[in-house]
Amino acid sequence: MKRSGTTSRKVMFSRILTILGFLSFIDTSAAVNNRPFIGILTEPTTTFQYGQEFIQTSYVSFLEMAGAHVVPVRGKQPKQYYEQLFKNINGVLFPGGAADINTGPYYQSGRYLYDLAIQANDKGDYFPIWGTCLGLELLTTLTANKNYLQRTETENLTLPLKFQKGFQNSRLFKDAPSDLVKILTTESITQNNHNWSLLLAVSKI
């Protein structure tokens, strides 16, 4: 019995070594998920035929084509929902549309995630937020804690850019080629398609 048990242990040990040797040749890097999880704010619907909130498929496709996983960020949820969601996503997109940016579920969802992103970034944990059209308007309101947007006639309008002092040191334009900056400031090539704008105060001399 003793001899038989010893033999069994030897056979089992041999099999374990064979398995470990086989595993050493497996490429485990393929199992690592390097695709980011990006949240998209939902917007309330005007009709409830298909539900109370939606996300335009163009935004989902936009992120998926860049390699991201898309996570819907629902409105009208308790604060704990956004705190838990924030821990499991790598960034958030505020989409365009026609939602209320002063009150309501679109604003409230954005408020929660914006505040959490500020706290994380202050601690060195980079968490990006992208705002498109209405989403950019929401970002201005959240940043200023007030809606400073003004009505403008800027639909289907191309204009040159008027850079502010110090733009060369910004993260967005510090590496921009000088010939590109010249084109942007002298030619009407930037497209505007919006009815609301954040205007700069012009001091009178």
C-alpha positions as CSV (number, residue, x, y, z in Angstrom):
1,M,0.0,0.0,0.0
2,K,2.8,2.3,0.9
3,R,4.7,1.6,-2.4
4,S,1.5,2.0,-4.4
5,G,0.8,5.3,-2.7
6,T,4.3,6.6,-3.5
7,T,3.9,5.6,-7.1
8,S,0.6,7.4,-7.3
9,R,2.1,10.6,-5.8
10,K,5.0,10.4,-8.4
11,V,2.5,10.0,-11.2
12,M,0.4,12.9,-9.9
13,F,3.5,15.1,-9.4
14,S,4.7,14.3,-13.0
15,R,1.3,15.3,-14.4
16,I,1.4,18.6,-12.4
17,L,4.8,19.4,-13.9
18,T,3.5,18.6,-17.4
19,I,0.6,20.9,-16.9
20,L,2.8,23.7,-15.5
21,G,5.2,23.2,-18.4
22,F,2.3,23.5,-20.9
23,L,0.9,26.6,-19.2
24,S,4.3,28.3,-19.4
25,F,3.9,28.4,-23.2
26,I,0.4,30.0,-23.1
27,D,0.4,33.7,-24.0
28,T,-1.7,35.2,-21.2
29,S,-1.3,38.8,-22.6
30,A,-4.3,38.0,-24.9
31,A,-6.5,37.8,-21.9
32,V,-5.7,41.3,-20.7
33,N,-8.4,43.8,-21.7
34,N,-6.9,47.1,-22.8
35,R,-10.1,48.5,-24.2
36,P,-11.5,51.4,-22.1
37,F,-15.0,51.5,-20.8
38,I,-16.6,54.9,-21.6
39,G,-19.9,56.0,-20.2
40,I,-22.5,58.0,-22.3
41,L,-25.1,60.0,-20.6
42,T,-28.7,59.0,-21.6
43,E,-31.1,61.7,-22.5
44,P,-34.8,61.8,-21.6
45,T,-37.3,61.0,-24.4
46,T,-40.1,63.3,-25.4
47,T,-42.4,60.3,-26.0
48,F,-42.4,57.2,-23.9
49,Q,-43.3,54.7,-26.7
50,Y,-39.8,53.0,-26.5
51,G,-38.8,54.0,-22.9
52,Q,-38.0,57.1,-20.9
53,E,-34.4,57.6,-22.0
54,F,-32.1,57.0,-25.0
55,I,-28.6,57.2,-26.5
56,Q,-28.1,58.0,-30.2
57,T,-26.5,55.1,-32.0
58,S,-24.0,57.5,-33.7
59,Y,-22.2,58.1,-30.3
60,V,-22.1,54.4,-29.6
61,S,-20.6,53.7,-33.0
62,F,-18.1,56.6,-32.6
63,L,-16.7,55.1,-29.4
64,E,-16.8,51.5,-30.5
65,M,-14.9,52.3,-33.8
66,A,-12.2,53.8,-31.5
67,G,-12.0,50.5,-29.6
68,A,-14.0,51.4,-26.5
69,H,-16.7,49.5,-24.7
70,V,-19.8,51.7,-24.2
71,V,-21.7,51.9,-20.9
72,P,-25.0,53.8,-20.6
73,V,-25.2,56.3,-17.8
74,R,-28.8,56.3,-16.8
75,G,-30.7,59.3,-15.4
76,K,-32.8,59.6,-12.3
77,Q,-30.6,57.3,-10.2
78,P,-29.4,57.6,-6.6
79,K,-26.0,59.1,-6.0
80,Q,-24.5,55.8,-5.1
81,Y,-25.3,54.5,-8.6
82,Y,-23.0,57.1,-10.1
83,E,-20.3,56.6,-7.5
84,Q,-20.2,52.9,-8.2
85,L,-20.3,53.4,-12.0
86,F,-17.5,55.9,-11.8
87,K,-15.2,53.3,-10.3
88,N,-15.7,51.0,-13.2
89,I,-15.4,53.3,-16.3
90,N,-12.4,55.1,-17.8
91,G,-14.1,58.3,-19.1
92,V,-17.5,59.7,-20.0
93,L,-19.0,61.4,-23.0
94,F,-21.7,64.1,-22.7
95,P,-23.6,63.8,-26.0
96,G,-25.4,66.4,-28.1
97,G,-29.2,66.7,-28.2
98,A,-31.9,68.9,-26.7
99,A,-32.0,68.0,-23.0
100,D,-32.2,70.6,-20.2
101,I,-28.7,71.6,-19.0
102,N,-30.0,73.5,-16.0
103,T,-32.2,70.9,-14.3
104,G,-33.4,67.4,-15.0
105,P,-31.8,63.9,-15.4
106,Y,-29.2,64.9,-18.1
107,Y,-27.9,67.7,-16.0
108,Q,-28.0,65.7,-12.7
109,S,-26.1,62.8,-14.2
110,G,-23.5,65.1,-15.6
111,R,-23.2,67.0,-12.3
112,Y,-22.4,63.8,-10.3
113,L,-19.8,62.5,-12.8
114,Y,-18.3,66.0,-13.3
115,D,-17.7,66.4,-9.6
116,L,-16.3,62.9,-9.2
117,A,-13.9,63.6,-12.2
118,I,-12.7,66.8,-10.6
119,Q,-12.0,65.0,-7.3
120,A,-10.2,62.2,-9.1
121,N,-8.1,64.5,-11.3
122,D,-7.1,66.6,-8.3
123,K,-5.7,63.4,-6.8
124,G,-3.7,62.5,-9.9
125,D,-6.2,60.0,-11.2
126,Y,-6.8,61.1,-14.8
127,F,-10.5,60.8,-15.8
128,P,-11.4,62.5,-19.1
129,I,-14.8,64.0,-20.0
130,W,-15.8,64.8,-23.6
131,G,-18.7,67.1,-24.4
132,T,-20.2,67.3,-27.9
133,C,-22.6,70.2,-28.7
134,L,-25.1,70.1,-25.9
135,G,-22.5,68.2,-23.8
136,L,-20.0,71.1,-24.2
137,E,-22.8,73.5,-23.2
138,L,-23.4,71.4,-20.1
139,L,-19.7,71.5,-19.3
140,T,-19.6,75.3,-19.3
141,T,-22.6,75.4,-17.0
142,L,-21.1,72.8,-14.6
143,T,-17.8,74.6,-14.6
144,A,-19.2,78.1,-13.9
145,N,-22.1,76.9,-11.7
146,K,-24.3,79.1,-13.9
147,N,-25.6,79.2,-17.4
148,Y,-23.8,82.0,-19.3
149,L,-24.8,80.8,-22.8
150,Q,-26.3,83.4,-25.1
151,R,-28.4,83.0,-28.2
152,T,-26.5,83.5,-31.5
153,E,-27.1,83.0,-35.2
154,T,-24.3,80.5,-35.8
155,E,-25.8,77.7,-37.9
156,N,-23.9,76.4,-40.9
157,L,-21.3,79.2,-40.5
158,T,-17.6,78.9,-41.2
159,L,-15.2,81.3,-39.4
160,P,-11.5,81.7,-38.6
161,L,-10.4,81.1,-35.0
162,K,-9.4,84.0,-32.8
163,F,-6.9,82.5,-30.3
164,Q,-6.5,84.0,-26.9
165,K,-3.2,85.1,-25.3
166,G,-1.2,82.1,-24.1
167,F,-2.9,79.5,-26.3
168,Q,0.6,78.2,-27.3
169,N,1.0,76.9,-23.7
170,S,-2.4,75.0,-23.7
171,R,-2.5,71.2,-23.7
172,L,-4.6,71.4,-26.9
173,F,-2.5,73.7,-29.0
174,K,1.0,73.6,-27.6
175,D,2.2,71.1,-30.2
176,A,0.2,72.5,-33.1
177,P,2.4,73.3,-36.2
178,S,2.8,77.0,-36.9
179,D,1.4,76.6,-40.5
180,L,-1.8,75.0,-39.1
181,V,-2.2,77.8,-36.6
182,K,-1.8,80.3,-39.4
183,I,-4.5,78.6,-41.5
184,L,-6.9,78.4,-38.5
185,T,-6.5,82.1,-37.8
186,T,-6.6,83.5,-41.3
187,E,-9.1,81.3,-43.2
188,S,-12.8,80.6,-42.6
189,I,-12.5,76.8,-42.2
190,T,-13.9,76.1,-38.8
191,Q,-17.5,74.9,-38.9
192,N,-20.2,76.3,-36.5
193,N,-23.6,74.6,-36.2
194,H,-25.1,75.9,-32.9
195,N,-27.7,78.4,-31.6
196,W,-26.0,79.0,-28.2
197,S,-22.6,80.4,-27.6
198,L,-20.3,81.4,-24.7
199,L,-19.3,84.9,-25.5
200,L,-16.3,86.8,-24.2
201,A,-16.8,90.1,-22.5
202,V,-15.3,92.9,-24.6
203,S,-13.8,95.7,-22.6
204,K,-14.4,99.2,-23.9
205,I,-11.3,101.5,-24.1
